[in-house]
Amino acid sequence: MDNTNSYQRKTTMKNIAFQLSIAVLLFMAQRVDSQPIPVELMTGSRYLTVNLVVSKSFTETSKFGFFHMNTIGVDYDNKEENDFSMQDLLTYEPLNNFRLTGGAFYGKPGFKPTLGMQYLVTGKKLFILIAPRVNIESDPAYDFFEIVQFKPALSEKIKLYTRLQLLNLFDSGGNIKSYQWLRMGLEVKEIQFGLAFNFDEFGPNPKVQYNAGLFIRREIF
């Protein structure tokens, strides 16, 4: 009976994920000519993620700006595995492409003040973000976050879209959480979509967990 209930629950969650994917797809399609929406939805074999990353200057000439990132994970089988994390950072760019950051990080078990730096490269084809930071607490947690995105043109209206997003979060006890997220697909009218592969490791002696599926994303930079 427990196996039947687990299967039904997983099937229900997958149906909800699929319906949410379609809803987001239609909403994005209606907004092609309007302001870009900084969000990615990934539906996989094990869980669903919504990932948002925003990096903006206050004005075109300002050295100050903000960086916001949050990730929501919804596990199909076990709600205890659901995940939510968020960063809200002020940024200061003393040198071209180099920023100092400070603000707050939210994740299990709560809010933490945090400081860091970012190295940023932006272009029509290539985007790179390297962003180490540290939580200010008695036993500091360290976070190395990276994005490498490449999207060369295939035709006048279509681009190849590839993206690698990496995270390594650890403290004095070792690995807390790390992942490698790979996206491969196409970009049409500033909307990216295609195949998604997530590789996750949790704890000091991690085993790789896999989540493969589809993604749709609205360009944000």
N, C-alpha and C positions, 0 to 999 in steps of 0.2 A: 504493500500500500504506500509506504514511504517513497519508494522508487517511482511509483505512478504519480504521486503528488509532486515530487521533485521534477519529473519530466513535464508535467502540465504547467508548473510554475515557470520553468525555463522556457517552454514554448510560448507562454503568455508574455513573458518579458521580451522575447525575440519579436513577437508580433507588435508589441508596443514600440520597440526600437525601430522596426521597419516603418510603422505608421509615422513616427516622429521624423524619420529620415525623409519620407515623402513630403511631409508638411514643410520641413525646412527647405527642401529642394524647390517646392512651389513658391514659397515665400521669397527665396533668393532670386528665382527666375523673374519674379515680378519687380525686383529691385535692381535689375541689371544696369539701368541708366541712372540710378540714384546713388546716394552715399554708400560706399563700401561697408559691408557688415563684417566686423572682425571676429569670426567664429568658425570653428571646424567641428563637424559632427562625424564621429566614426562609430559604425556598428560592426562588432566583431563576433566571433564564435563564442567568447566567454563573457564579454562585457561591452558596454557602450560608454563612450567618452564624449564630452563636450569640452573643447579646448579653445581658450581665447587669449590672445597676446596682443597688446597695444603698446606701441612705442612712439611718442609724439613730443615735439617741441611746443612750447606755449605759443610761440610765433615763429615765422620763417627765419628770423635773425636772432632769436633768443638762444642763449646758452643753457637755459633751464627748460625742463620738460618733465614728463612723467612716464612711468613704465607700469603697466598693469598686466598681470597674468593670472588666470585661474583655470583650474582643471576639475571637472566633475566626472567621476567614474561610477557607473551603475552596474553592479554585478547581477547576472541573471539568476544565480542560485542562492547566494548568501548575502543578505543585506549588511552583515558585519564587514564584508569586504568592500562596501561602497566607500568612495574616497572623495574628498573635497580639499583643495589647497588653493591659496590665493596669495599674490604679492601685490602690494601697492607701494611704489617707490618714486621719490623725487629724483630727478637726474640733473647733473651739472656737467657740461662739456668744456673743460679747460683747454683741451686739444682736439683737433679735428678727428672724429671717429672714436674718441676715447672719453668715457663718462664715469663720473663718480655717482654712486647711488646710496640712498638711505630711506628707510621707511619701515614698513611692517610686513611680516609674513604670518599667514594663518594656515594652520594644519593641525593634525593631532599632535599635542593635546590642546593647543590654543594659539593666541597671538604671541609673536616674538618680535622685538625690535631687530632690525637687520641693517647691515652695511655691506657695500660691495662696489664693484666696478664693471664696466661693460666696454667691449670693443666691438664696433659696429661698422660693417661695410655694406653699402646699398648700391644697387645698380639695376638696370633693366633686366639683366639675365641672372645676376648672382647677388644673393643676400647672405651675409654671415653675421651671427651674433654670438659672442663669447661672453658669458656673464657669471663670474664667480662671486659668491657672497658668503657672509657668516652671520649667524644669529647671535645676538648679544645676550648671553645667559651664562650661568655658572659652569655648565658643561656645553660649550658651543657646538652647534651643528654647522657643517660646512656644505655648501651647495655649488656644484659646477654645472652650469646649464649652457647648452650650445644649440644653435640652429644653423644648418647649412642648406640653402635653397637655391636650386638652379632651374631656370625655365627658358630655354632657347626657343626661338620661333620655328615652327614647322611649316607654317604658311602665313598668309596675311592675317588670318583670324584665329589660328590655333597655335598654342604653344605646348611643348612638352613640360610637364611639371614633376619635379623630384624634390624631396625634402627629407632631411635627416634631423631629428630632434633628439638630443641626448640629455640625460640628467643623472647626476651622481650625488646623492645626499648621504652624509656620514657624520659620525661623531667619534668620541674616544673609544666607543665600543665597537666601531667598525661600520659596515654598510647598514644604512637604514632603508634606503630605497634607491634603486637605479633603474633606468630604462633606456632602450633604444627604439625609437619610433620611426618607421620608414613609410614614406608616401610616394607612390608612383602613379602618374596619370596624365591628364590633359588639362589645359586651361582654355576656356572659351568664354569670351566676354567677361573676363576678370573673375570667373568662377572656376575653381579647381575641383576635380573629382577623379576617382580611380580606386586603385587597390591600396590597402593599408595593412601593415604588419607591425605589431607591438611585441617587444621582448622585454619582460619585466623581471626584476630580481628584488626580493625583500629579505631583510634580516642580515646578520653577520655571516651566515653560511648559506647564501642564496642558491636556489635552483631556478633555472630560467623557466618562466611561464610564457606561453605564446597566446596571442590573440590576433587572428587574421580576419579581415573583412573588407568593408568599403568605406570611403570617406567622401565628404563634400565640404568645400571650404570657400569662403569669400575672401579675396585678397585684402590685406589690412595695411600694408606699408606703402 
